[in-house]
Amino acid sequence: MVKKRVKQNYYNYTLRDGRFVVKYGITKSPDRRVIEMDNAGLKFTSMTINPVAVSKKTALKRENERIKAYKRSHKGRKPKYNK
């Protein structure tokens, strides 16, 4: 029996304000997400998108790993908008 392959249509992204990371996240549509974040009033200057599409489960796992790594390097604090 062959398992169906999970759709890989999620992207990980990083929001930065200057050189500082302010949010790690996932999205299906990066262009739409930039507009949503701007409308929500979040202050950021750039958005870096990981160009490799992955499944939702993998994207969430990678997001959590990046937040944990950030916390280890910043005295246990999360990025500004990852509260």
Secondary structure as the mmCIF struct_conf table of DSSP 4:
data_model
#
loop_
_struct_conf.conf_type_id
_struct_conf.id
_struct_conf.beg_label_comp_id
_struct_conf.beg_label_asym_id
_struct_conf.beg_label_seq_id
_struct_conf.end_label_comp_id
_struct_conf.end_label_asym_id
_struct_conf.end_label_seq_id
HELX_LH_PP_P HELX_LH_PP_P1 VAL A 2 LYS A 7
STRN STRN1 TYR A 10 TYR A 10
STRN STRN2 TYR A 11 ASP A 17
TURN_TY1_P TURN_TY1_P1 GLY A 18 ARG A 19
STRN STRN3 PHE A 20 THR A 27
BEND BEND1 LYS A 28 LYS A 28
HELX_RH_AL_P HELX_RH_AL_P1 PRO A 30 ASN A 39
TURN_TY1_P TURN_TY1_P2 ALA A 40 GLY A 41
BEND BEND2 THR A 45 THR A 45
STRN STRN4 SER A 46 ILE A 49
BEND BEND3 PRO A 51 VAL A 52
STRN STRN5 VAL A 54 VAL A 54
HELX_RH_AL_P HELX_RH_AL_P2 LYS A 56 SER A 73
TURN_TY1_P TURN_TY1_P3 HIS A 74 GLY A 76
HELX_LH_PP_P HELX_LH_PP_P2 ARG A 77 PRO A 79
TURN_TY1_P TURN_TY1_P4 LYS A 80 TYR A 81
#
